[in-house]
Amino acid sequence: MTLRFSRLDRPAIRKLQPGEKLTEHGITVERLADGDLYYSISIMIRGRRIHRRVGRESQGVTRTQCEELVAKEKTDGRYDRLALPKPSARRVIPTFAQAAKDYLALMDETGGKNLEIKRAQLRMYLVPFFGATRLDQITAFQIERYKRERRSAGLSPATINRTLAVVSHLLHCAVEQGSIDRLPLIVKRHMFVEDNVRSVVLSDDELARLKKAAAEGPDGDLWLFIEIAAATGMRHYEIIRIQWKDCDLANRRIFIPRAKAGARMQPIPETLASILKRELLQREDREGYIFPKRYARSSKPHIESFEHQFRAAVKTAGLDPKLITPHTLRHTAGTRLVMAGVDLMTVKAITGHKDLRMVQRYAHISGPHIDAAIDKALG
């Protein structure tokens, strides 16, 4: 029977703004930041939730194709319920190496996060180890053996966990795409338990020394990167992707179209707005990236990373580069907001965290509010 749509009709789809989405009859269409439409389905068949990423409008995907896919899934569900032989040919389960290629293509198509890092992790560690194994035959024993080999090679538990997170995401995507029926195991249950209690936060003096080292260092942009990170708590990759056209300096907001928790408006303090206004007046390109690429051969239109320059500035400031990373500035900004008495929901809105639990740790790191509480109760 033909589906009737009251919300997901074509006029409504055309009116969608970037970041907005509509869902009806298990079909979802979302307007991406680049203006393209992205279609997916999520339906319940015989008590099992089925997710499928269908594709972009620019690739020829339409709502009609999604309707046909929903109909097919329901038909397959009836074959299962009635124990009828399916007319389709027997499915071939891909190996991890084959699935890795499909996974990277999917991430590239859907704007997946940290794609270059995932590509390197698959190439360097995961495909060489799991490559010939069929996806449905990955076992807990293999995961433990992988962990042992990586530890013997000198990788830290945190680094190994990051690579295992890619395995977990790849398997979930394979289920959504129909390459396998179910997860062969829950990878996260086999990750190392990390000691996340310690979270380094810079003092006023340490931050001032770091800013001074950056301003006097050889990189002409590092000082501005640090100013933005310290004043907003934005992530490293969010900062290097900022474009001037997305900066509303009069209202002290920066639009971030590709943030981890979804597109958001980043508030900035008046001091940073003033710095950016002065910097903008000195730029020829007042629409493009704040940190444009430096080499013609670069695959990205913006600088790829400040990691190397930041590490050099940390050393010059007399700090420990093993402890102080660009992400430390995010922890510092979040902790300072809490110490200033800002409520956690507001901190979450400023820092762009997905989960309030990630923000709660800032309330229990350090500061006079901790000392005052323990003195009052136990002193």
N, C-alpha and C positions, 0 to 999 in steps of 0.2 A: 504494500500500500504506500502511495506517495506521501511523504511527510509534508505537513502544513506548518509554515513558519509565521509567527506573529512578531518575533523580535529580530530574528536573524535573517531579515529580508535584505534585498540588495540596496535599497536606499539607506538603510541603517548601517550597512557595511561601508558604504561610500563615505558616510559621515564620521567614521571612527578617526580619532586623533591618535598620534603616537603614544604608545603605552596603554591605550584602551583596548578592551576586548569584549566580545559578545559570545554567549553560549546558549544553545537551544538544541534539544534532542541529542545531546551528547556531542555536538559539533561546536568547536570553539574557533573563532577567528580573531586574530590580534593584529593591530597596526604596529609595525616595528618602527624603530627610530628613523630608519632610512625611507619610510613611507610605504614599504612593501607590506603585503598582507601575509600572515602565516596561519595555516590551517592545521588543526589537530582534532582528534576525537577521543572521548573518554566515556565508555559505556559499561554497564554491568550485564554480563552474560552468565547465567547459571551461578550466581553468587560470586563471580570473579570479575574484578575491575580490569578492563582492557584499555590501555592507553596506546595511541598510535600518533606519531608525528607524521603528518601527511606531506606538508611542504609549502612553498611560497607561491603566491599568485604569479610572480615573475617567471616561475618555472612551469606555468600552465595549470597549476592546481586551482580548482574551483570548488564551490560549495557542493555542486552536483557530484563531483568525485567523492567527496566526503560522505554524501548520502549513499552512494553505491557501496563504499567501504563499510559503512554501518550495516547496510542490508546484508552484505557478505558475511560479516561477523555473526549476525543473528542467524543466518542460514547454517553456518558452521556449527553454531551452538545447538541448533535443532538436530543436526546429524549426531552430535555427541549425546544429546539427551535420549534420542531414539535408538542409539547404538547402530546407526546406519553407516555403511562404508562411504567414506568421503570420495567424491569424484576426482579430487586433486591428486597429483602425484606425490609420492613419498618425499618428505622434506629432508634435505641434507643439512646436518648441523655443521656450521663453520668451525674452523680451528680458531684459536685465539689470534693468530697472525692475520687471518682473513677478517675476523671481526674487528680487529684494531683499525684496519683500513676503512671499513664501513663506519666505525665510531668517529674517526677523525673527519671523515667526509660529512657526517651528520652534525658534528660540532661546528664545522666550518659553515655549513648551510644555515644553522640555527643561531649563529652568533655565540657559541659556547665560550665560557670563561677560561682564561689561562691556556689558550689553545697551544701556544708555542711550548709552554712548560710541559703540557701533557704529551705533545708530540715527542719531545726529548725524552721524557720518562718511558714512553712506550719503546722508542728506538734503542735506548741505552740499557734498560733494565728488564722491562716486562716481556717484550716480544722474544728476546734471546732466551728467556727462561720458560715462558708459557706457550711460545709460538706454535708448536706442533700439537698442543693439547686441544681436544674438542671442548667447546664451551661448557657442555653439559657434563664433562668429565673432570672439571677442576675440583680438587678435593682439599679438605682441611690439611691433610698431610703435605700436599704440594705448597700450600701457603706457608706452613711452618718451615719447610725446607728452604723456601725462598727467603724468609726472614733470616734464617741462620746463615745462608750464603751472603746475603747483603751485609749482615753484621760483621761477618768475617772479612768483608771487603772494606770495612771502615765506615759504612753509612750509619748515621745516628738513628735511633728508634723513630724520631719525628720525621726524618726524611723517608724512611721506609714506609711509615704510615701514609705519607702523602702519595707514594706510588701505589699503595694498596687501595687508597681511595679512588684512584683511576680505574683499577680493576673492578671495584664495586660499582662505579658509575657505568662502566662499559657493560657489565652484566645486566644491570637494570635496563639500560637502553636496548640491549639485545632482546629482553623479554617484551619491552614495549613495541619493538619492531617486528616481533614474531619469529625471531631467529631461533629462540628456545622457548619452551612452554613455561618453565619456572626457573628460579634461581637455584643453581647447584649447591650453594651454601651462602651464608650471611658473612661476607668478608669482614665487616666491621667487628664481629665477635672475635676475630683472630688478630686484631691489631695490637700493637704494644700499648700498654697503659702509660701515658705520658704524665710527667710531673708538670702540671700547668699552674701550680700554686704560685710559683715565682713569676712575676711580671715586672720587668724593669721599667721604671719611670724616671725621667730626667728631672733633676732639681733645677731651680732658676739659674744657678751658677753654671751648671753643666750645659743647659740649653744656650745660655749666653756665649759660652766658650765655643760651642758647636757652630752657632751662627757666625761668630767672628772668624772661625777657621774657614767656613764656607765662603764668606765675603772676601777673604784675603787669598783664597785658593785659586788655582788655575782655571777652574770651570766657571764661566760667567753666568750660568743659570742655576747653579746649585743653591745659592742663597735664597732665591725666590721659591724653589721647590720646598726648602725647609720652612720658610715663612708660611706657605700655604698649608703644609702638613701640620705644623705646630698650632696654627690658628683654627684649623677645622677638624683635624682628626681624620681626614680623607685617606683612603688607601693609595698606595704607591701608583697602581695602574690607573686609578681614577684621576689623579693629578696630572700625569703625563698626557692624558687624553683631553684635557680641558681645551676648549676653543673659545676665542674671544667672543664669538657670536653668541655663545651660551652664557656669557657673563652679564648679568643685570646689576651693574655696580651701583646704580642709583638706589636700588632697593636691596642691595647687599645680598644677592642670591646668585648661585651658579647652578645651571641645569646640568645634571649628570644623566645622560640617556642610557648608559650601560653600567649601572651599579650592580653590586652583588645581589641586593635585595629588590632590584627593580629600579626603574627610573625615579629620580627624586630631585627636589630642589634643595641645594646645599646652602644653608645660611652662613654668612661670613661676618666677622666683627668689623667695625668701622676702620680700625687700624689697617687691616688687610685690604679693605676696599680702597683706602687711600693709596696704599702701595701699588695696587693693580692699576689704579687710575693714572698714576705717574708713569708706570711702565708702559701702559697702552699708548700714551702720548709719544713715546719714543719709538714705537713700532711702525713699520711701513704697512705690514699686513695686519689689519685690525679686525679680521674675520676668522683667520685660521688659528692654528694651534699656538698656545702660549709657549710650548716647548717643541718647535718643529724639528723634523729630522735634520741631521747634520751631514749625512752622506747620501749622495745620489743613488747608491746601490741599496740603500736601506729599504726593506720590504714594507715598512710602516711609514705613514706620513708624519709621525711624531717621534721624538726621542724614545728609544726602546727601554732605557732604564737609567737610574741614577745610582745603582748599587755600588759600582766601582768608585765613583767620585765621592759618594757618601762615606764609604769605608775609609778613604784617605783623609777626609775631614775629621772623622771620629778619632783617628790616630793623632792628627795634628792637635786636636783639642785635649789630648791626654786621656781619652776614654778607651774602653775596651771594645774593639770591633767585633768580638765574639758575642758580646751582650747587646751592643747598641746597633740596631738596624733601622732602616726607614720606618718599619712598623712600630718601633719604639715610640715614635712621635705620635702615633695613633693612640697608644696606651697612655702616653703622657697627657694628651688633650682630653681623653675621656676621664682620667683620674682627676684632673684639675676642675673639670665641670662638676664632678661629684663633690669635691672638697669645697667648691664655692656654694654648695647648697642647692644645686640644680636637681630637680626630681628626675628619676631614672627614665621615665617615658620621654621627657624632653631631651635627655642625653641620647637616647635611642634615635630620636628624630634628627638630632644634629649629626651624629656619627654614622647614621645609615646602617645600623646593625639589623639583621634579620630577626633575631631572637632577643627578648629581654634578658634571658639568662646570660647572654654574652656581655651584657652591660652591667649586670649585678656584681661581677668580679671587681669592677672599678671601685665599688663602694666598700670593698674589703681588702684593699691592697695596703694603703698607708695613709698617713695624714693625721692632723690634729683631732678629727672626729673619732678616729680609732683610739687614740691615746686618751681622749676625754672620756670615752665610754668605759674603757677598762679601768681608768683611775676611779671613776664614779662607782663602778660595781665591785671592783676587787681591791682597790688601793687602800 
